[in-house]
Amino acid sequence: MNAIRQKTTAVLSALALVLGMTTTAQAGLFNTSPIDTWEGAGAVFNNAGGSGVIVWFLILLALMLAVIITAARTEKRHEREHG
């Protein structure tokens, strides 16, 4: 039991060390942006006003309907077979 406790303690210590190193590295990444101000910044909207959104919506709708119809057919077939 003591050996298991020692291994558990060693693993938890190593995990804490790794997590400590990770958070320290992440903290070092804050405030490193070359951008100092948001003046003159603009927004970019990809596919805004284009037909891409409508096309993907129609593809999504077709896939959803295919799944629903297939599931309904399968349920109906199984109901007929198994009563």
C-alpha positions in Angstrom: 0.0 0.0 0.0 2.9 2.3 0.8 4.4 1.8 -2.6 1.1 2.6 -4.3 0.9 5.8 -2.2 4.5 6.8 -3.2 3.8 6.2 -6.9 0.6 8.2 -6.7 2.4 11.0 -5.0 5.2 11.0 -7.6 2.7 11.0 -10.5 0.7 13.9 -8.9 3.9 15.8 -8.3 5.0 15.4 -11.9 1.6 16.4 -13.1 1.7 19.5 -10.9 5.1 20.4 -12.2 4.1 20.0 -15.9 0.9 22.1 -15.3 3.0 24.7 -13.5 5.4 24.9 -16.4 2.5 25.1 -18.9 0.8 28.0 -17.1 4.0 29.8 -16.7 4.6 29.5 -20.4 1.1 30.7 -21.2 1.5 33.7 -18.8 4.6 34.7 -20.8 2.5 34.9 -23.9 0.2 37.6 -22.6 0.9 41.2 -23.5 3.2 40.2 -26.5 1.0 41.6 -29.3 2.5 44.3 -31.5 -0.9 45.9 -31.7 -1.2 48.7 -29.2 -4.5 50.3 -30.2 -7.7 49.3 -32.0 -8.0 52.6 -34.0 -8.4 52.0 -37.7 -9.2 48.3 -37.1 -11.9 46.9 -39.4 -14.1 43.8 -39.4 -13.9 41.2 -42.1 -16.9 39.0 -42.7 -16.2 36.1 -45.0 -19.0 35.1 -47.3 -21.1 38.1 -46.3 -23.6 38.8 -48.9 -22.5 35.8 -51.0 -24.3 32.6 -51.9 -22.0 30.4 -49.9 -24.0 30.4 -46.7 -27.2 29.5 -48.6 -25.5 26.7 -50.4 -24.1 25.2 -47.2 -27.5 25.6 -45.5 -29.2 23.7 -48.3 -26.6 21.0 -48.1 -27.2 20.7 -44.4 -30.9 20.6 -44.9 -30.6 17.9 -47.5 -28.4 15.8 -45.2 -30.8 16.2 -42.3 -33.8 15.2 -44.4 -31.8 12.2 -45.7 -31.1 11.0 -42.1 -34.7 11.5 -41.0 -36.2 9.7 -44.0 -33.7 6.8 -43.7 -34.4 6.5 -39.9 -38.1 6.5 -40.5 -37.9 3.8 -43.3 -35.7 1.7 -41.1 -38.0 2.0 -38.1 -41.0 1.1 -40.3 -39.2 -1.9 -41.7 -38.2 -3.2 -38.3 -41.7 -2.6 -37.0 -43.1 -4.8 -39.8 -40.4 -7.5 -39.3 -40.6 -7.7 -35.5 -44.2 -6.7 -34.9 
